[in-house]
Amino acid sequence: MNQTPIPVKIKFIDFKCPYCQSSVSFPEQFIGRPQECPTCFQILIVPKPGEKIGAKLPIPFQTSKLLLRQLAPIDSNDLLEIVGDENSIRYQDWYTMDVQEVENWLANDDKTPKFQQGRVFFLAVELLEHPKVIGLVALNCNAEDKSEMSVDVFINHKYQRRGFGTEAFRGMMKLFFARLNVRRICAWCDSRNLPGLHLLERSGMRREGQFVKCKFTKGEWVDTVQYALLQEEFVSAV
């Protein structure tokens, strides 16, 4: 005899958007995680039960030597040094961009959905010592409930081998695990990209496996190596 499954009752968190003050409601599974306000479309953080107002997205944020922030039109020249140089993006899926392509990208950046599954968005990596963008962080939400994120960091080749990539990656780990309640972070790296592999290992990521000729990029099949870390692993290592 078939039995009708008992529906699971979903509990919701009711609060106000910290940007537009509209009343919003999200399932409790999103507590501590980023969501888009349905009224003003800003990214907010779902609070714990009993808290009346959600938190604003904690971006920009600083590490010891870097500022990680959203892109701005004034970044065009610095970004061109990165995405216009094959050495800086050799192991990325990207092809080099020209001035017009960079300007178009920046003009449309505000329209790019953030923290939506399957959509990549970027943060600028800027030196605190003097205002120059020396790299990019690419972020991808891998799960609908915002519990898993993938992170990729690439640095202007003129500033590589100075620890900036590792510092940026560790900064993202702290942001996601400590402030955005992300359960798991993962990263993929071309197996030929030895500096990239070392960056992930120095950052404390756990190597999960190598996939042979699993990706076709820039005219050839390449091996990729996957790294990951769980929130509890990060907390226990701090």
ZAMARGU-4260 file (C-alpha; in steps of 0.2 Angstrom, whole numbers, plus 5000, padded with zeros to 4 digits):
<rodrens>
0) 5000/5000/5000 | 5007/5017/4995 | 5008/5030/5008 | 5007/5049/5004 | 5023/5057/5010
5) 5022/5069/5024 | 5026/5086/5018 | 5041/5094/5026 | 5037/5111/5034 | 5049/5125/5030
10) 5053/5138/5042 | 5056/5155/5036 | 5066/5170/5043 | 5057/5186/5042 | 5067/5203/5043
15) 5070/5219/5034 | 5082/5223/5020 | 5097/5233/5027 | 5097/5243/5011 | 5079/5247/5006
20) 5070/5242/5023 | 5058/5231/5014 | 5051/5216/5023 | 5059/5200/5016 | 5058/5182/5021
25) 5069/5167/5017 | 5070/5149/5022 | 5081/5146/5038 | 5093/5135/5027 | 5100/5152/5021
30) 5104/5159/5038 | 5121/5168/5037 | 5122/5166/5018 | 5120/5179/5004 | 5103/5182/4996
35) 5096/5195/4984 | 5083/5207/4990 | 5068/5204/4979 | 5064/5223/4980 | 5080/5232/4978
40) 5091/5218/4971 | 5105/5221/4983 | 5114/5207/4991 | 5110/5205/5009 | 5115/5192/5023
45) 5100/5182/5030 | 5101/5185/5049 | 5098/5173/5064 | 5080/5171/5070 | 5075/5186/5081
50) 5086/5198/5072 | 5076/5212/5064 | 5087/5218/5050 | 5099/5208/5039 | 5117/5212/5036
55) 5125/5220/5021 | 5137/5211/5011 | 5154/5213/5019 | 5163/5218/5003 | 5175/5227/5001
60) 5186/5219/5014 | 5204/5220/5018 | 5218/5208/5021 | 5235/5214/5028 | 5241/5220/5011
65) 5226/5220/4999 | 5209/5227/4997 | 5196/5215/4989 | 5182/5225/4981 | 5170/5226/4967
70) 5176/5232/4950 | 5174/5250/4945 | 5176/5259/4928 | 5193/5267/4934 | 5200/5250/4934
75) 5201/5248/4915 | 5220/5252/4913 | 5225/5240/4927 | 5213/5226/4921 | 5220/5228/4903
80) 5238/5224/4910 | 5230/5207/4917 | 5217/5202/4904 | 5227/5209/4889 | 5243/5199/4894
85) 5243/5181/4889 | 5256/5177/4902 | 5244/5182/4916 | 5229/5172/4909 | 5239/5157/4901
90) 5230/5144/4911 | 5213/5152/4912 | 5198/5149/4900 | 5200/5167/4894 | 5207/5174/4879
95) 5216/5191/4879 | 5205/5207/4879 | 5208/5224/4870 | 5204/5241/4877 | 5186/5241/4871
100) 5182/5224/4877 | 5188/5228/4895 | 5178/5245/4895 | 5162/5235/4889 | 5165/5222/4903
105) 5166/5236/4916 | 5151/5245/4910 | 5141/5229/4911 | 5148/5223/4928 | 5134/5230/4939
110) 5122/5221/4929 | 5130/5204/4932 | 5120/5194/4945 | 5130/5190/4960 | 5129/5174/4971
115) 5118/5166/4958 | 5121/5148/4954 | 5132/5145/4938 | 5136/5164/4936 | 5153/5170/4938
120) 5157/5187/4946 | 5173/5196/4950 | 5182/5205/4963 | 5197/5217/4960 | 5213/5213/4970
125) 5220/5230/4974 | 5236/5235/4984 | 5233/5244/5000 | 5250/5252/4999 | 5245/5262/4983
130) 5229/5260/4973 | 5233/5248/4959 | 5223/5233/4954 | 5235/5219/4952 | 5223/5204/4951
135) 5206/5197/4950 | 5196/5184/4960 | 5183/5174/4951 | 5168/5168/4961 | 5155/5155/4956
140) 5141/5149/4967 | 5140/5130/4965 | 5124/5127/4975 | 5107/5135/4975 | 5107/5137/4994
145) 5124/5146/4993 | 5132/5132/5003 | 5147/5129/4991 | 5158/5142/4981 | 5172/5140/4969
150) 5186/5152/4969 | 5199/5156/4956 | 5213/5169/4959 | 5224/5176/4945 | 5237/5190/4947
155) 5246/5202/4935 | 5262/5192/4931 | 5272/5207/4936 | 5266/5204/4954 | 5267/5185/4955
160) 5278/5176/4967 | 5276/5189/4980 | 5262/5180/4990 | 5248/5191/4984 | 5238/5177/4976
165) 5239/5167/4992 | 5234/5181/5003 | 5219/5185/4992 | 5214/5167/4992 | 5215/5165/5011
170) 5205/5181/5012 | 5191/5174/5002 | 5192/5158/5013 | 5190/5169/5029 | 5176/5179/5021
175) 5166/5163/5015 | 5168/5152/5030 | 5168/5165/5044 | 5156/5178/5038 | 5145/5170/5024
180) 5142/5153/5032 | 5148/5144/5016 | 5150/5125/5019 | 5163/5121/5006 | 5175/5130/4995
185) 5182/5121/4979 | 5195/5126/4966 | 5201/5119/4950 | 5218/5121/4942 | 5226/5117/4926
190) 5239/5103/4931 | 5253/5113/4921 | 5250/5128/4932 | 5263/5124/4945 | 5262/5141/4954
195) 5243/5140/4954 | 5244/5122/4962 | 5257/5129/4975 | 5245/5144/4979 | 5231/5132/4983
200) 5242/5121/4994 | 5249/5136/5003 | 5232/5142/5006 | 5227/5126/5015 | 5216/5118/5002
205) 5215/5099/5002 | 5219/5091/4985 | 5205/5079/4980 | 5210/5072/4964 | 5217/5074/4946
210) 5206/5073/4931 | 5215/5067/4915 | 5211/5077/4899 | 5194/5082/4906 | 5194/5100/4899
215) 5196/5107/4881 | 5203/5124/4882 | 5213/5135/4870 | 5214/5121/4857 | 5219/5106/4868
220) 5214/5094/4881 | 5221/5097/4898 | 5222/5089/4915 | 5214/5098/4930 | 5217/5096/4948
225) 5203/5099/4961 | 5205/5106/4978 | 5192/5109/4992 | 5190/5113/5010 | 5176/5111/5022
230) 5170/5125/5034 | 5174/5113/5049 | 5192/5110/5042 | 5195/5129/5041 | 5189/5132/5058
235) 5199/5118/5066 | 5215/5124/5057 | 5213/5142/5063
</rodrens>
